[in-house]
Amino acid sequence: MHNKLIIRGARQHNLKNIDLDLEKDQLIVISGLSGSGKSSLAFDTIFAEGQRRYVESLSAYARQFLGRLEKPSVDYIEGLSPAIAIEQKTTNNNPRSIVGTVSEIYDYYRLLWARVGTPHCPECGEIISEQSIDQILESMYTLPEMSKIMILSPVVVGRKGEHKKIFEDAKKDGFVRVRVNGEIYSIEEAPTLKKQEKHSIEIVIDRLILTPEGRSRLADSIEMATTMSDGLVSIIVLDQDNKEEIITYSQKNSCIHCGISLPEIEPRLFSFNNPFGACPTCHGLGTISDFDVDKVIPDYNKSFNQRAIVTHNPEASWSRVSFEALAEHYQFTLDTPFKDLPQQIIDIILFGGSDPIDLTYHNKKRNSTYIARKSYEGVITELRRRYRETGSSPIRQWMETFMTGLTCPTCGGKKLRKEALSILVDNKNINEITALSVKDSILYFNQLTLTPTQIEISKQVLKEINSRLNFLKNVGLDYLTLDRTTGSLSGGESQRIRLATQIGSALSGVIYVLDEPSIGLHQKDNDKLIKALKDLRDIGNTLIVVEHDEATMLAADYIVDLGPGAGVHGGFITSQGTALELMKNPESLTGRYLAKQLTMPHIEMRRGGSGNTLDIIGAKKNNLKEIDVSFKLGVMNVITGVSGSGKSTLLHEILLPALKRIINRQKENYDGYRQLLGSQFIDKVISIDQTAIGRTPRSNPATYVGAFTPIRDLFASLPESKAKGYKPGRFSFNVAGGRCEHCKGDGNLKIEMNFLPNVYVTCDVCKGKRFNKETLRTYYKGKNIYDVLNMTVSEASQFFKAIPSIHRKIETLESVGLGYIKLGQSALTLSGGEAQRVKLSLELAKKSTGKTLYILDEPTT
């Protein structure tokens, strides 16, 4: 029985009391139409019950902090192993989170650089070595026997001053010779040093001939030298021709030339999430926030009097006084457009000038005049000062709208302090290797040159790095750089990184639940993904994969096909078995497509478009090779290519920002391109991506598309509502009055998990209905506000067919294939593709959008 996962009476969401027996240690695909119940079975039943049982297995003390997780609606599940869900959602937008940290490869990088990295001076680049007395001795005895040597203690290294006390103390301690700026002197005859020049002073500790018998004396001399100079000792070796060779040793990680000391070299030194290693200026972000000139002056065609400087009101008395005085001093008028002003004047307006100007301020209320003569501070300089000084959150938030992220001037965007970046492995610092793609990283580590000692120390670490890099490669992500932020990844990319991390963890006996891992993957890379899934299965795991991809279905050991329709029309098992068995089953819609009995129709007639084009000339960013691209306007254009070929770079990093700047009448910055032609044919640009439509459980499709407002108005207009004095706000879960106050209208209570993700449990007062009992007693056509929000889009479309203001907005949700989702469904439960289609439906609901360019990111996912 333990070799099977047995499910009986699964009724979660739209599942129709289904029974299922699944063999373990297999690759199982759950297929079916969108909304047929695939995620309800895989995530909301199997995974949810696995998570609930894990929490139940904890001690009573631990459970009191976690709260009670709701049991899925299922009679029982037997043979359930620990379950791990890898969902298809874009990861968080934390700028500190990168591919390297999520995949855990960066943790091994930090360990490698800490254990075998060679320290260099951050200033002069010389190698810094840390050696004990015994190591220094061993190094000395590699010299020929009978070598003449002199032991010196470098007490001053390149410092200005006369250093009289150094000579006095050396004389008191009984030393008779010093080496000053490379010349040996008797202490009595030491030269007078110039105060403003840099000098180096070494006390001569001992002179001897290298013999085995003199080892003890040499050790004592070296120890004395290092004690006097804080860990440094210099050895002058004389050859047969009396030519000098100078060898310097250090007991600490400090530069013998610059005197700069490195902190203890340990993994935290290479972490930008730790103050010990993070750049002190940007605190490990790589960027700093500063005021953007193009946001402060968005339209250079305007003058000061036309409010070109949007942060300063030209009617405000102090602003006007300052600018009138500035204009008079530098001979320009406040009616001159900024585009006609000399750059020198613009720079003074923005960043201030050194020339004092006369300011005359008249106070009409007090009938007084204030006269001052001072240099002009500058708009940007003033904003920076005000931002630092203000204690008002609203003012700070307002000012932040004019700020942008700029590369940190201290670390150059590398996130780490200079000491961490000066430690090299095979002449590369950790930032240089993190900036490589997975493909290039594999090549680098295959060609890595290390000493035999370094190889022995790093053997296990290198093994982990190579295996994890290859796991990323095997899931089709070899084009990603390890320093790429996770917020810029698609849902499919995020999921495959987590998949590769799980393969790297080498767990066995686990049930993995995956949500369409092939999303965003080119067919070229699909075989690698399927092999990775099979590898995970072959080490003793069960994979339950929600999938639409034909190749994954054909590679599966078993397929469960749900249907026959979506929403209330789905939730049944239409067929199950191998891919071949499904193809032979006439009841399986999926099987008929796999058998090629059904195919997608081809469009015969295509639209001609408006005749205009939008042309990007010389697109060159990331991996784009200065290409020219022309898009037809008035038609649907598709950008395709293998994963990592530059599709997202072209659209989201070049075209979208460029059009936004032009449409907002901001100054073009030509970031990643030479020229953009045809922008005059576009009034508006809208990007519809896969990011969530909300961040809390109260966000839902009805509120996003604007259907909830007329629904609340409808309930407020009912005779019963008027009699009780209910307003539309009574039917909102965002304000007090009609909502459940125990959960504040969420329907769920958030449980803080500290080191784990937050868990949401159903409110025990309203039972997840969000509203109080009095509000739920108001009915329209037999349905209260909770019943309406619990309807699927298809049900609501029929229910409100007679009310155009509601029906039109709901109908567009159905037209983009979302008839199965519920009106009040939490935005947190929507996949990236579903969230994108909700956004698309909002645009479709608009009566007129003008000349709008829509940019969509894989809307079919």
N, C-alpha and C positions, 0 to 999 in steps of 0.2 A: 504493500500500500504506500510505502514511503517513496516509491519510484514514480508516483503519480501526484499531480495536483488536481484534487477533486473539488469541484464547485457545485453547490446545489442551491437552487432558488435565488439566483442573483436578480434583484429588482431595482438596483441603484439607477436613479434618473429614469431613462426610457427603456431599460432592460426589462424584458417580459418573462420574468421568472425562469431564467434559462439554467440548464444543467450542463456541465462540461467536465470532461476528463482529459487532462493534458499530461503527456509523458514528460518527465523531467530530462534535463541535460540535452534539450533540443532547441533548435531555432524555430520559434513559433511566430507566425505572422497573423495578426488580426486585421482583416480587410473589410471593405464595405464602403458605402456612400458616406459623404460628410454628414455627420449627425446621426449615423445609424447606431451609435452606442459603443464604438471602439474604445474611446478614452474612458467611458463609464465603466467598461469591463476591465481594461488594463490598469488604469490609474486609480479610478475611484472605488474599485472593488478589490482587486488583487493587491495592488501596492498599498492602498489605504489600510486594508486589514493587516498587512505585514507590518506597517508602521505602528498601528494600534497595539498589536501584540508585543512589539518591541517595548513600547512605553509601559504596557502592563507587566512586563517582565522585570521592570526596575523596582527598586525598593519603595515602600510606602512613603518614605521621606522624600525621595526624588520625585515621585509622582505628584506630591502636593504642589510642587512648583510648576509642573507641566500642565495640570488640568486634565480633564477627561476628553479623550478623542472620541468622536462619534463613530459608532460601529456602522460599517456599510450595510445597506439593506440586502442581506444575503442570509440564507438559512444556516449554512456552514461551509467552511473551506478546510479541507484536510491536506496534509503534506506541504504546508506553506513554509518555505524557507525564508531566511532574511531577504528582504526586498530592497532594491535600490532603483530609484527612478531617475532617468536621464531625459528630461523634457526638452522640447524644441521651443526655447524662449531665448530672447536676447538677454545676455547677462547684465549685471548692474553697470552703471555708468561711473563707478569709482575710478578716477584717473590713475590711481595706484595699482589697479588690477590690470595685469597684462597677460598675454598668452603664456609667458614663461612662468608666472606665479600660479596661474590656474592649473597648468599642466604639471606643476611642481619641479620642472626642469631647472628653474632659476635657483631653487633651494640647493640643488646639487652643484650648480655653478658657484654659488657662494662658498660651499664647502671645498670645492676644488681650488678656487683662488686663495682661500685661507690656508690650505694645507701645502700647496706646492707653488704658490705665486712668489715671484721674485720682487722684493720691494725696491723701488727707485725713488730718488728724491723728487718731490713735486716741482721743485724750482729748477735744478740743473740737470735732472735726468740721470744722474749717476746711480749705480747700483748701491743699495744699502744692505749690509749684511750684519747679522747679530751672531756673535760668537762668544763662547765661554773661554776662560783662561786656558783650559785643557785643549780646546780646539785651536786657539791661537798658538799654543806650544807645538801641537802636532803639525800645524802649518809651517812653523819656523824650522822644524827639524826635517822638512823636505828640502831645505837648502843644503848645499855642499858642506861637509864637515870642515871645520877650521875657518869658516866664513867670518869676516870681521863685521860685527853689527853694533849699532848704537840704538838704545831704547830711549824714546822721547815721549813726553806727555804733552799733547797739544792743549794748553790751557786757554789760549786765545786763538780763534779761527776767524780771520777776516772781519775784525771789529775795530771801529774807530776809537781813538783815545790814546793817552800817554802811557797808561797801564803801569804807573810807578809802583803801585802796591803789589803787583804780581812779582816784580823783581825783588822788592823788599822781603816779601814772604818767602820766596825761593832761597834768598840769602840766609834768612833766619833758620830755615829748615836744613841748611847745610849743603845745598846744591851749589856747584861751582861753575857750571856752564849752562848757557841758554842758546837756543837757535831762534833768531829773530829774522823774519822775512826771508828765510832760506840760508842765512849766514850764521855760523857758530861764533859766539862771543864768550869771554869770561864774564861771570856775573858782575865783577867789578868794573868791566869795561863796556857794559851794555849801553847801547846808544840811546840818546834822548829821542823819543818818538814824537812825530807831529800829531797834534790832537785831531785834526780834521781828516787824517788819512787812515785807511784800513790797514791793520797789521795782523800778523800771525806770530804767536810766541809759543815755543815748545821748550819745556824744561828737559835738559839732558839727565836722565835717571841713571844710566849705566852705559859702559862701553865694555864689550867682551868678545872673546872668540868662541864660536859655536862648537861646543864639545859635549859628549854625553855626560861628562862629570859636572858640567856647568848648568844642568837642567834645573836644579833647585834654585840656583841664583837667578837664572833667567825668569823663572816663574814668579819669584818675589818681585823682580824689577817690573815685570809686566803688570802685576797686581797693583804695585805702587803707582805706576803711570796711569792706569785706568781709574784709580781712586781719586787722583788729583784732577783728572780732566773729565769726570762724569762719564766714564765708560770708553774713552778713546785712547788708543796707543799707536804711535808711529814707530816703525822700524826702518832705520837706514842700513842698507846692506852695501858694503864696499867690495867690489871685485878686485882682481889682481892688478888692474890698471887704476885702482882707486876711484873708479866711476861709481856714482851713487845710484842705488835703486831704492825708492821709498815705498813701503807697504804700510797701509793704515788699516787698523782693525777697530771694530766697535762692539761693545758688549750690549748695546741697545740699537734699536732701529732708528738711528739718527744719521744724517748726512755729515760726513767729515768735512765737507767744503762749506755747506750753508748752515750747519748746526741745527737743521730742522729735524725734529723727532716725529716718528710715526707712532700712532697708538698701537695697542696690542692687536696683532693681526688675527682676527677670528671671524666666523661667518657673519656676525651682525654688522661688521664694518662695511659689508657689501649690500646691506639691506637699505633700500630707500624708504622703508616703512619704520625704520628704527632711527631715533635721533642720533645714535652713535655713528651711523653711516650716511644719513641723509644730508644733502646739501643744506647748509645753514640758512641760505637765502630763500629758496623755494620750498624747503622742508620736504624734499623728495618728490615734488610734483613735476619738476622739469620746466614748469611755467610759472609766471607770476601774473597777477591781474594788474593792469594799468589802464589808464584812460586812453581810448582809441580816438585819434584825431578825426577820423572819418565818421565817427558817431557823434562827436561833439559838433563838427561842421559837416553835416551830411550833403549839403547842396552848396557848391562853390559859386553857383550862379547868383546867390543871394548876397545882400550886403548886411552889415551889422544892424541897420535900421529895419531890415526885413527878417530879422532874427535868424541869421545864418548860424550864429552860435546858439544852439538850442538850449544850452544849460544856463544862459544868461538872458534875462528879459531886458530888451533895449529901453523899456519904460522905467525899469527900476533905477532909482536915483543914483545909487553908488556906481552901478555898472555904467550908466550914461556919463557920469562925471569922469570916471577912469578912462573911458574910451574917447571922450571928447578931448581930454588932455593929451592922450596918446596920439590922436589924429593930428592935433595942432603941433605937437612936438616933431612928429615924423612926416608931416606934410601930406596927409591923405584925408579923404572925407568918409563919413560913416555911411554914405550912400553908394560907395564904390563896391561892386561885387568882389568877392574874395578872389575869383579867378583872374581879376585884373590887378590885384595887388602884387608887388614884388615879393619873392619868397622870403627875403630878409625881414620884411614887415610882418608877414604871416608868422614867422618863427618868433618874433618879438611878442606878437599878440598871444601866441600859444604858450611860450616858455619864459617870457619876461625879458627885460633888457637891463643893462647896467646903468644907463643914463638916468639921472634923476629928472622927474617931470613935476610940474606944478599942478596940484589938485585943489580945486575950489568947490566946496560943498555947501549949498544953501539949505538950511533947515527952515521951511516955511512956517511950521507950527510954532517954533521958538523964535522965529525971526532973527536967526543967527547965521553966521558964515564961518565955515571951518576951512582953513588953508593949510595944506601940507606939501612938502617937497620930498619926494622919495622915488626910488626906482619902481618900475612897474613889475608886479609879481608874475603875471602871465596866467592865462585861462587854465591850462593843464596843471601848472604848478599850484594854483589856488585850489583847484579841485582835489589834488592829492592831499594838500594840507587839511582841507575841510573834511575829507574822508577819514584822515587819521584822527582828527580832533572830535568829530561828532560822536555823541553817545546815543543818537536817535536811530533806531532800527529802520523806520520808514524812510528817513533821509538816506541812510546807507543803501537801502534797497533801490531807491530812485537813482542814486549815483552809480550803482553797479550796472544799470542798464546802459551806461555809456562806457563801460569797461570791456576789455577783451583780454584773452590769454596771450601773453608774449613769452618768448623763450627766455629762460632765466639767464641773466647776464653773468652770473658767477660760474655755474656748471655747464652752461651752453646747452641746456636741455637734457643733460645726462643723469640728473637726479641725485648723484652721489657726490660726496665731498672729495676734494682733490687728492687727499691721501689714499682713498680707496681706488681711485682711478690710476694711481701711480704704481700699483702692484700688478705685475704682468705675468702671464703664462704664455710662453713661447712668443714673447714680444707683443702680446695683445692684452688690453685691459678688459674687464668684464663687460663694460658697456659696448665695446666694439663687437664682441661676440654675440651679445644679446640683440644687436641691431641686424644680425645676419638672418636670412630666411632659414627655415628648417632644412631645406635642401643644402644650402651653403654651410650650415652648421655641421651637418653630417660629414661633409667634405673636409672641413677644418679639423674635426676631431680624428678623422681617419689619417690625416697627415700631421698630427700633432707631434712635435719634437720635444721629448723630455729626457732627463738624465735617468740612469738606472734607479737611483734612489727615489726620484719623483714618480717613476712608473710604479714602483712597489707601493708607495704611499697612496697613489690615486687609482690603483687598479679597479677597486670596487666602485668608486665614484664614477669613473669613466664608463664602466659597464652599464650603470644605471642611466647615465646621460645618453649614451648611444642607443640603448633599448627604447627609451622614452621618445627620443627624436624619431626613431624609426616607426614607432607606433603612430605618431602624428603624420608621418609620411604615408603610412599604410591606410590611413583614413582620408587621404586626399588633401592634406593640409600642408604639403611641403613648401607651398608658396608663402605662407605666413611668416612674418618676422616675430621673434620672441618678445620684442618690446612693443608690439602692437597692443593698444588698449582694448580690453574686452568689450567696452561699450560700442566700439566700431565694428564688431563682428555681427554677422547675420545669425539668426536663430539656429540654422543648420550647422554653421561653423562652431558655434558655442557648444552645441550638443556633441559634435564629433570630438572636440577637445576633451570634454568630460568622458566620452567613451574611451579615448586613448589613455586618459589618466586611469580609468578603471582597469583597462587591460594591463597597464603598467603595475598596478597594485597586486596583480596575480592572485586575487581572491578566488575561492572555489566554493561550490555549494550555495551560490547566491542566485536569486531570481532578479534579473535585470529587466526593467520595463522601459522601452525606448519609444519615442514619438517621432516617427518619420525621419530616421537618420540620413536618408538619401537626399533630403531637401537641399537645394542649392548646389548639389554635386553634379558635375558633368558626367555624361555616360562613360567617358574615358576613365574616370576614377572610380566608377561604381564597383568594379571587380575587386579593387583594393579594400573598399569598405566591407563588402560581403566576406572577403577573406578574414578581415579583422573581427567581424561578428562570429564567424566560425571558429576562429582562434579562441575567442572568449568562451564559446560553447565547449570547445574541446578540452579546456582545463577544468571542466566539471561544473559549468553554470547553465542555467536555463534562461533563454532570452525570449521575452515576449515583446514583439515589435509591432506597433501600429504603423501600417505602411500602405502606400498606394503604388509603389514602384514595382514594375513588372519583373525586373531582374531579381529583386530581393524575394519576391513571391516564389519565383521558379527555383531559387536556391534554398528556400525554407524546407525544414523537415515536415512541417505541418501547418495548415492554414485553417483559420476559423473565419468564415465569411458571415458578416452580420448584415441585416436588412429587414425587409426588402426596400424600405424607404428610409426617410430621415425623420428625426423627431419622434412624434407619436406613432408614426408609420414604420418606425424601425424597432430595434431592440430584440429581434428574433435571430436565431442561428439559421441562416438559409442553407448553408452547407458547411462541411468540414472534412478535412483529409489532406492528402498530398495535392500538389498543383495539378497532377495528372487526373486525380479523382475529381477535382473541381471542374476541370475542363469537360469532363464527361457528364456533369450534373446540370441538367437544363434549368434547375431552380436557381443556380448561382449566376448572378449578373457578372461578378468578377471572373468566374470560370469561362463565361462566353467571350469576354474580352481577351482573356489569356489564350483561348483557342482560336482567336481571330475571327470568331463568328460575328462579333460586333466590332466596328472600328469607328474612329472619329471622322466626321465628314470634313471634306476639304472645301475651302471657300473658292468658288469659281470666279466671282466678280469682286474686284478690290476697288476701294475708293481712290479717286485721283488726287485728293487734297486741294489745298488752296493755291498751289503753284509757287508759294514762297518756301524758303528754306532757312534753317538756322545752322550756321556753319561755325565750327570751332577750328581755328587754324593753329597748328603747332602745339598740340596738347602734349605736355611733357611733365609728368609727375609720377612719383613712385616708379613703376615699371613701364610706363607709357613712353614710346620712343618718338616723340615729336610728330604725332600723327595729325592728319586733317580729317575731320568728320563732318558730314552734311546730313542733317535731319530734315525730312519733309514735314511741313506744317499742315494741319488739318487731317492727318492720318495717324494710325498707330505705328510707331517705330519700335523695333525690338533690338536690344543689344545682347548678343550671345557670345559664348566662348567658354573655354575650359576654366575651371576654378583658378582664380589668381591671375587671370589674363589682363585685368585692368578695367573691368566693367564698372565696378563701384567707384573706382578712382575717377573715371571719366565723368560719370553722372553726379556723384555726391561730393567730390572734392574739387571738381573744376567747373562743370556746367551750372550746377545749382547755386553755389556761392557767387559766381560771376553774374548770373541773371538777377539774383537778389540785389546785388549792389547796383546794377544798372536800373532796375525797376524802382528801387528806393532812392534813385538819383544820388547815389554815393559815388565817390571817385573810384574809377577802375584801378585795381592793383595788379592785374595781369598775372595772377598767381597760378602758374602751371600752364599758361597758354600765351600765344602771341596776339591773337585777335579773335573777337567774337562778332560775327556778322548776322544780321537778321533779327536782332533783339527788338527792333522797333515794331515788329509784328506781334509782340507779346505784351499783354497788360499785367499778367499775374502768373506766378509760378507756384505750384503746390506740390510738395513732396509727401507721398503717402507711403510710409515705411511700416516696418513690423514692430515698432515699439508699442508698448501697452497703451491703451486709451485711458488708463487711470492707474493710480498707485495704491488705492485702498479698496476694500470690499464694497464700498458704497458706489463706486463708479460702475456704470453698466451701459449696455447699448442704447437703451431708451433715453437716458439723459444725454448721451453723446450726440445722437442724431436729432435731438430736440423734440422727441415725441412725448416725453414725460410731462412737459409744461402744459400742452393742450389736454392731456389725460387728467392732470390735476384740476385744470379749469373745468373740465367736464364734471368731475365728481363734486366740485364746489358749487356747481350750478344746479345740482339736484335739489328738489323741494325739501328733502330731509336735511340736507346740509344747510340750506338757507334758514330752515326753522331753528337749527341749533347754532347758527352763526358761524358755520365753518367757512373759512377762506381757503384759497388754493394751498397756502402754506400748511394747512392741517394735514394734507396728503403728501407732504414731503418728509423724507427721513433725514433731511439735512438741518432742519430747525426744530426747536422744541415746540410741543403742542400736540401733534398727533403721533409722533414717533414713540417708540419704546425708549424710555430714558435710561434703562439699565444698560443697554448696549449702544445707546445714542444713535439708534437707527441703522446700525451696521448689520444686525441680525446675527452677528458673531462677536465673540470676545477675543481680543488679541492676548495671547500668552507670551510674555517675553521669555525667550529661551537662552539668553545671554550668549553662550558660545555656539549655539545652534540657531538655524533660521526660526523666526517667530511662527507660532502655531495658532490657528484660528479655530475656536470651538463654538458650537451653536449656543446662542443665548438661551438660558433656561427659563427666562420670564416670558418672552414673546415666541419662543420656539423657532426662532429664525425668521419670523414674519415681519420684523422691523417696526411694526406699528402697534399702538396700544389697542385694547379691546374696544374702546368707544369708537375709534376711527374705523375699525374693521367691521362695525355694524352698519356702515353705509354701503348700499349696493347699487350697482348699475347693471340692469339686465341679469340680475342674479349673481353678479360677481363683485367682490369688494376690491380694494386697491391692491391687496396682496395677491389675490387670484389673478388680476390683470398682469402684474409683474411676473407671475409664475407661468404665464402663457408662453408658448413658443411664438416666434415671429409669424409663422404661418397661421396659427390659431388667432393671433391678435389681428392679423390682416383681414380675416373674415369677420371677426367680432366687431371691428371698427369700420367696416366697409361703407357705412352710411355717413361717416364723419370725415370729410375730405382732409381736414387739417391734420388729423392723426393718421389716416390711412395712407396718405401720400408718402409720409416719412417712413412708415413701417414697410410699405410695399417695396421701397428701394433696398431695404435690408434683405428682403426675400429675393429680389432680382439679382443679388450678387451671391446667391447660394447659401444664405444664412437663415433659411426658414426654420431650421431645427433648433437654433439657440433661443434662450428665453429672454424676454424683454428686460427683466431685472437681474439677469445673470451677472455675477461679479466679473468685472474686467480682468481680475487676476486669474480667472480660469480660462480665458481665451488664449488660443495659440497665437503665435506671431502672424500667421496668415489670416486667421479670423479677425484679429485686431485691425489688420490692414484693410480687409474688406468692409469692416464697419466704417472706417474712415472714407473709403471709396463711396459707400452708400450715402454718406453725408453730402458729398459733392454732387452725387446724382440727384439728390433731393432738391438742389438749388434750381430755381426756375431759369436763371440766366447767369452765366459766369464770364461772358465776354471772351476775349482772346487769351485763354488760359492754357498754360503748359502743365501737364500732370506728369510727375516722375514717380514711377512705381517700382518697387523692389520685389520681384518674384511674387506677383499677386496670386498665382495659382497654388501656392503652398498652403 
